Amino acid sequence: MTPLDLRRAAPVLHTPRLRVALTRPDHAAAFCAGVAASRHRLQHVGWGLKPRDLAWAQRFCDDDARCIAEGRDLAWHVFAADDAADRQWLGRIDLHSIDPASRRGEVGYVGHAAHAGRGLMREAVRAVIGEGFRLGLARIEALSDTRNARALRFAEALGLRFEGVLHWHERDPQGLLCDMAVFAALNPAAQDEAAVPLPGPAGPPAGATPG
């Protein structure tokens, strides 16, 4: 797998309710408005802790577009299927930390708070995981702070397999060492490269998710 493979990503992924579009610089205004409306639910996202303006959103989208062009990372913005002008931002999804040799990457996602509970982000993330597999990824991971119960439930709802907890794995937005739960989706098409069969379903052990 090479950066050329990532540059084959579809510009737009279509689902029954959504358009999931690779990030463009002109997404900045909708992205900025969506982040501003969702700050109260972004306490586990480093860039979501303080107010952000359009200039920040423009830099963010420009950086995403550059990574996409270079085949380093991929990022999509989520819009309703009938929103041809991409004005109402519903969320952002990225595939990052990609290791071409092992064909592994990590998926990240954040959604608009006002549209939570409708299954829209699940629909969008599943489309992105499918596109990652189409591009050649064998494994897509999702890492979440073990204190972020909403994110853990979301990963389970996606059908990702819980694989364990990495203790003191990284620092949270407040600078404290935190434990990260690891979930993953495995591409069945990569089975012939694997030393062991695909594992069966599994869920978090008792105590992994805080009450």
Secondary structure, DSSP 8 states (H G I E B T S, - for coil): --HHHHTT--SEEE-SSEEEEE--GGGHHHHHHHHHHHGGG-TTSGGGSS---HHHHHHHHHHHHHHHHHTS-EEEEEEETT-TT--S--EEEEEEEEETTTTEEEEEEEE-GGGTTSSHHHHHHHHHHHHHHHHT-SEEEEEEETT-HHHHHHHHHHT-EEEEEEEEEEE-TTS-EEEEEEEEEE-GGGGGG-SS---------TTSS--
